Amino acid sequence: MMRPLALSALWLAATSSLALAQQAAPARGPDMALALEAAQTAISSCTANGTKVSAAIVDSAGVLRVLLSADGASAQSVEFGTKKAFTANTLKAATYDMQQKMKTDPALAAKLNADSSLRVTPGGLPLMAGNDVIGGIGVGGSPTLNGVAGGERDAMCAQAGVDKIKDRLK
């Protein structure tokens, strides 16, 4: 009677160790100093244009690594910036590009709109190391000014953050 129980316990231990080993692979992401530099650059870029935004960086697992907000940025900018970073990482594409695809693919639009963790509006970009997505950056909070939509302004600031660090990502 004890032998089947002992074998079951050994099998459970072996499979549990395998499962833990598979889950233990660390997420990739920019070094903390680079993530901070990208977020600061994105915020500075928007601040120079009179916009108070928030910038978020997530790693490849979608874990928030950095969140910075300009003085006077809204709570909504924090939420949108974080969701845009998560969305760009999850979908492995710029949020603007996904927004455009949704216009011609109703099934995709329904799927993405149903997920409240995503924000498919311009301002989120994947962070790339070679051909690998290692995280995302998201900027939120720009208002529409002088005919330029807020999301487009967010995207320009996010791009400034990416441009600042892209050659040093690994």
C-alpha positions in Angstrom: 0.0 0.0 0.0 2.8 2.4 0.8 4.7 1.7 -2.5 2.1 3.3 -4.8 1.8 6.2 -2.5 5.6 6.6 -2.4 5.8 6.4 -6.2 3.0 9.0 -6.5 4.9 11.3 -4.2 8.1 10.9 -6.2 6.2 11.5 -9.5 4.6 14.6 -8.0 7.9 16.0 -6.8 9.6 15.4 -10.2 6.8 17.0 -12.2 6.6 19.9 -9.7 10.3 20.6 -10.0 10.0 20.5 -13.8 7.1 23.0 -13.7 9.0 25.3 -11.4 12.1 25.1 -13.6 10.0 26.1 -16.6 8.4 29.1 -14.7 11.7 30.2 -13.2 13.1 31.6 -16.4 13.6 35.3 -15.7 11.9 37.9 -17.8 14.0 40.0 -20.1 13.9 43.8 -19.9 16.0 46.8 -20.1 18.5 47.4 -17.3 17.0 49.6 -14.6 19.2 52.6 -15.6 18.1 52.3 -19.2 14.5 52.0 -18.3 14.7 55.1 -16.1 16.6 57.0 -18.9 13.9 56.1 -21.5 11.0 57.2 -19.2 12.8 60.4 -18.2 13.5 61.2 -21.9 9.9 60.5 -22.9 8.6 62.8 -20.1 11.1 65.5 -21.0 10.2 65.4 -24.6 6.5 66.0 -23.8 7.3 68.5 -21.1 9.3 70.5 -23.7 6.0 70.7 -25.7 4.0 71.8 -22.7 2.4 68.4 -22.0 2.3 66.7 -18.5 2.5 63.0 -19.0 3.4 59.7 -17.4 5.8 57.1 -18.8 5.9 53.5 -17.9 8.3 50.7 -18.7 7.4 47.0 -18.4 9.7 43.9 -18.9 8.9 41.0 -21.2 6.6 39.4 -18.6 4.6 42.6 -18.4 5.9 43.5 -14.9 6.1 47.3 -14.3 9.8 48.3 -14.0 9.5 52.1 -14.0 6.7 54.5 -13.7 7.4 58.3 -13.8 4.9 61.2 -13.9 5.6 64.8 -14.7 4.7 67.3 -12.1 0.9 68.0 -12.6 0.3 64.8 -14.6 -3.2 63.3 -14.1 -4.0 59.9 -12.5 -5.5 58.9 -15.9 -2.1 59.5 -17.5 -0.6 57.0 -15.1 -3.2 54.3 -16.0 -3.0 54.9 -19.7 0.8 55.0 -19.8 1.1 51.8 -17.9 -1.6 50.0 -20.0 0.0 51.2 -23.3 3.4 49.8 -22.2 1.7 46.5 -21.2 -0.2 46.4 -24.5 2.9 47.1 -26.7 4.8 44.3 -24.9 1.9 41.8 -24.9 1.0 42.4 -28.6 4.7 42.8 -29.6 3.7 45.8 -31.7 3.2 49.6 -31.5 -0.2 50.4 -30.1 -0.8 52.7 -33.1 -0.3 49.8 -35.5 -2.7 47.6 -33.6 -5.3 50.4 -33.6 -5.0 50.6 -37.3 -5.3 46.8 -37.7 -8.5 46.8 -35.5 -10.1 49.2 -38.0 -10.1 46.4 -40.7 -10.4 43.3 -38.5 -13.6 43.3 -36.4 -12.7 40.0 -34.7 -9.4 41.5 -33.5 -11.1 44.7 -32.4 -13.6 42.7 -30.4 -10.9 40.6 -28.8 -8.7 43.5 -27.8 -11.6 45.8 -26.7 -12.8 43.0 -24.4 -9.5 42.9 -22.5 -9.5 45.7 -19.9 -5.8 45.3 -19.2 -5.0 46.6 -22.7 -5.0 50.2 -24.1 -4.9 50.1 -27.9 -4.3 53.8 -28.5 -1.1 55.5 -29.8 1.7 55.9 -27.2 2.9 52.4 -26.6 6.0 50.9 -28.2 7.7 47.6 -27.8 11.3 47.6 -26.6 13.5 45.5 -28.9 16.8 43.8 -28.4 17.7 42.7 -31.9 14.5 40.8 -33.0 13.3 40.1 -29.5 10.7 42.1 -27.6 12.1 42.6 -24.1 9.4 44.9 -22.8 7.4 48.0 -23.6 7.2 51.7 -23.1 4.0 53.6 -22.7 3.2 57.3 -22.5 -0.1 58.7 -21.5 -1.6 62.1 -20.8 -1.1 64.3 -23.8 -4.1 66.4 -24.8 -5.0 67.2 -28.4 -3.3 70.5 -29.3 -3.0 72.4 -32.6 -4.8 69.6 -34.5 -2.4 66.8 -33.2 -4.2 64.1 -31.3 -3.1 63.4 -27.8 -2.2 59.8 -28.6 0.0 60.9 -31.5 1.8 63.3 -29.1 2.2 60.4 -26.6 3.7 58.2 -29.4 6.2 60.9 -30.3 7.4 61.1 -26.7 7.5 57.3 -26.3 9.6 57.2 -29.5 12.0 59.8 -28.1 12.5 57.5 -25.0 13.1 54.4 -27.2 15.5 56.3 -29.5 17.6 57.3 -26.5 18.3 53.8 -25.4 17.6 51.4 -28.4 21.3 51.0 -29.3 22.1 49.8 -25.7 19.3 47.3 -25.2 20.4 43.6 -24.9 
